[in-house]
């Protein structure tokens, strides 16, 4: 017994000291061990290198474009991050982006509804679709992969039926603000929307019991359920969040081009999921955070824009993005392997 | 001794970041010897086993096996040299059948390379029958109980015809009948000249079967005992460097009934169970593996669906449809399989401690009060003496005993009236075990009603105020403290047992 208390007191003494008197050097070292921080510096480095090669890259005009692109991708990535945190996935992001844009355009142009009502109706539809995904996943114990794969096809098909494959054009100017507008003539509105969503998501995950329960559900669903966590409700919430975010992205993109385009968002799920994975969200569930997702989205957005600015043949863009993803996940797996060998 | 050792380790060291797991350890095992390896958790037994089997690489030292210097880089290499290992954590593939697991990667073949399933099944069942268990080779591993899975793991290892079999805590989830069968098998291996390293926390078992004992403590080999000079207290003293008292249940006044079960049945095999647990009482639930004890616990906790019967708490009927209802009604459950059902391994100590009370420590916007969380976790770290460098440490890095205390902390923080503990000291070292028993005794003294499921007879006999015995889903006996006899408990536990039947629950 005496021996035990001794161990405890010396151990706690050991850990309390460094927490209080950590030198700057140690802080830097510790944060460099976090892959997302390293990724963040890679993004900065890319911007600097891009700026040296082509000075216009860092100009205000281009920055407006880059931040808007990144913001839009980040919204979708934050959304899809939630089902991934529970150990599931949402493959319907791209089609839902398309659906969101077309529905809101249809409401305004074909049903002649006011802008605010169209937006609310579209969001309600998103809510219903997300709930539908969540119910299949929890009540039928279906993997999210399957039910959202169905929606991937279903939503795209529904878009085609609704539009006859023709874009819905000429959206009202006040609606277009959410995609084209600027706050104080400088900050793109989508960036503002993204920041609001990111802060909400961060707060939810980091500080509320719901967020904690989402992580617990993703890490060990049995232990969470047996501890009295309403696992089903948390999972459903995550799927709703994903669809709502994708729908918001759809509306922003429609507003940006002033078109409800039937092909909008095609393949967008891959970029959104890639941003999550780059940002350190584990596909096994239970691990990842909003900061990581934002950095992941920033990396993809920056690389895409850099390729445009450096006049790289657009046919190569997909290859480059995929290679970036490959390098990042390979490094991450190598790091995890090293950690598990040492343990 | 003139005989050359089968395996010899010289001054082997292994360090993990921040921990010296093994320091200059010498180790030897002779042909045809059963060697007991004992020590508290964290003493370095598992690390030693994993270095021999090639899971970990040693940092220093030499290993000789059958006269050759070896350095296994992977478990595959050690297997190829004739070393079979049964790890503490089961390494079976849940979605494959029993026989596919046993013969994984060396399936008997027919013409054109097709797997000879008939032969595979026959051989598997023969090996299992040798071990005294009757499990169909076609059943999927995921449908078996942990004990049966353990027997499959053992069958897999012994079927490899190895020179050396390493067993890291193979008995921790076995019933005494299964343990006997395993020991007979170990003796037969010995007769064939095979050497066995047997790691166990159950010292009385070690004494029954081994020829020689190596005791480890804090990464060192602290002593060697031959079976003739070994006894339990000597081993414990060497292991912990101090005397420990086991099973100290103190007499406390028994109050009114807190939990009452009336005619509980469920689709998981529990049939018509009536049971009362009173305030301050520890009721031991004894029985063989698969008698339906864990299943009964699952019904009480709302983890499985109850088909019949009512549950009363404080004399009033309560509706328990899911685990959340059980938590609300003051039922806590420390499960048998703490890694899968008790803990979120990637989360830290404070997060695990408050997992069941998150809502209670959140404000109306749902924000968790990190301050109360820290206070609650600190409180239980002190009262349960959880040994850790900090509350932000992920529970996967804690020893088994400390992990179990975190699970206990989680349930105590809900202020439960009833605590169900399922194999509470399984896989926990001696020191922590005694601490845990003292703790349960203290909790009962504070008025908690405790239902304790245990397969360890000394634990049942020492801790229980009353023992209820189950067999095949039914209650088959009940004994008060003072009239407890091991023979009668075993008789009740095997009352309906048909020896031909599968040793697992018929579902």
HADDOCK unambig.tbl for C-alpha pairs under 7 A between the chains (distance, minus, plus):
assign (segid A and resid 8 and name CA) (segid B and resid 387 and name CA) 6.06 0.50 0.50
assign (segid A and resid 8 and name CA) (segid B and resid 388 and name CA) 6.94 0.50 0.50
assign (segid A and resid 11 and name CA) (segid B and resid 389 and name CA) 5.22 0.50 0.50
assign (segid A and resid 12 and name CA) (segid B and resid 389 and name CA) 5.30 0.50 0.50
assign (segid A and resid 12 and name CA) (segid B and resid 390 and name CA) 6.59 0.50 0.50
assign (segid A and resid 15 and name CA) (segid B and resid 389 and name CA) 6.40 0.50 0.50
assign (segid A and resid 207 and name CA) (segid B and resid 367 and name CA) 5.33 0.50 0.50
assign (segid A and resid 207 and name CA) (segid B and resid 368 and name CA) 5.81 0.50 0.50
assign (segid A and resid 208 and name CA) (segid B and resid 366 and name CA) 4.97 0.50 0.50
assign (segid A and resid 208 and name CA) (segid B and resid 367 and name CA) 4.05 0.50 0.50
assign (segid A and resid 208 and name CA) (segid B and resid 368 and name CA) 5.12 0.50 0.50
assign (segid A and resid 209 and name CA) (segid B and resid 358 and name CA) 5.54 0.50 0.50
assign (segid A and resid 209 and name CA) (segid B and resid 359 and name CA) 6.25 0.50 0.50
assign (segid A and resid 209 and name CA) (segid B and resid 362 and name CA) 6.68 0.50 0.50
assign (segid A and resid 209 and name CA) (segid B and resid 366 and name CA) 5.86 0.50 0.50
assign (segid A and resid 209 and name CA) (segid B and resid 367 and name CA) 6.27 0.50 0.50
assign (segid A and resid 209 and name CA) (segid B and resid 368 and name CA) 5.53 0.50 0.50
assign (segid A and resid 216 and name CA) (segid B and resid 344 and name CA) 6.32 0.50 0.50
assign (segid A and resid 219 and name CA) (segid B and resid 344 and name CA) 6.19 0.50 0.50
assign (segid A and resid 219 and name CA) (segid B and resid 346 and name CA) 6.96 0.50 0.50
assign (segid A and resid 220 and name CA) (segid B and resid 344 and name CA) 5.55 0.50 0.50
assign (segid A and resid 222 and name CA) (segid B and resid 340 and name CA) 6.73 0.50 0.50
assign (segid A and resid 222 and name CA) (segid B and resid 341 and name CA) 5.48 0.50 0.50
assign (segid A and resid 223 and name CA) (segid B and resid 340 and name CA) 6.32 0.50 0.50
assign (segid A and resid 223 and name CA) (segid B and resid 341 and name CA) 4.22 0.50 0.50
assign (segid A and resid 223 and name CA) (segid B and resid 342 and name CA) 5.16 0.50 0.50
assign (segid A and resid 223 and name CA) (segid B and resid 343 and name CA) 5.83 0.50 0.50
assign (segid A and resid 223 and name CA) (segid B and resid 344 and name CA) 6.46 0.50 0.50
assign (segid A and resid 225 and name CA) (segid B and resid 323 and name CA) 6.53 0.50 0.50
assign (segid A and resid 226 and name CA) (segid B and resid 303 and name CA) 6.83 0.50 0.50
assign (segid A and resid 226 and name CA) (segid B and resid 323 and name CA) 5.27 0.50 0.50
assign (segid A and resid 226 and name CA) (segid B and resid 341 and name CA) 6.96 0.50 0.50
assign (segid A and resid 227 and name CA) (segid B and resid 323 and name CA) 6.80 0.50 0.50
assign (segid A and resid 227 and name CA) (segid B and resid 355 and name CA) 6.60 0.50 0.50
assign (segid A and resid 227 and name CA) (segid B and resid 356 and name CA) 4.89 0.50 0.50
assign (segid A and resid 228 and name CA) (segid B and resid 323 and name CA) 5.04 0.50 0.50
assign (segid A and resid 228 and name CA) (segid B and resid 324 and name CA) 3.65 0.50 0.50
assign (segid A and resid 228 and name CA) (segid B and resid 327 and name CA) 5.93 0.50 0.50
assign (segid A and resid 228 and name CA) (segid B and resid 356 and name CA) 5.98 0.50 0.50
assign (segid A and resid 229 and name CA) (segid B and resid 324 and name CA) 6.39 0.50 0.50
assign (segid A and resid 342 and name CA) (segid B and resid 16 and name CA) 6.18 0.50 0.50
assign (segid A and resid 343 and name CA) (segid B and resid 16 and name CA) 6.61 0.50 0.50
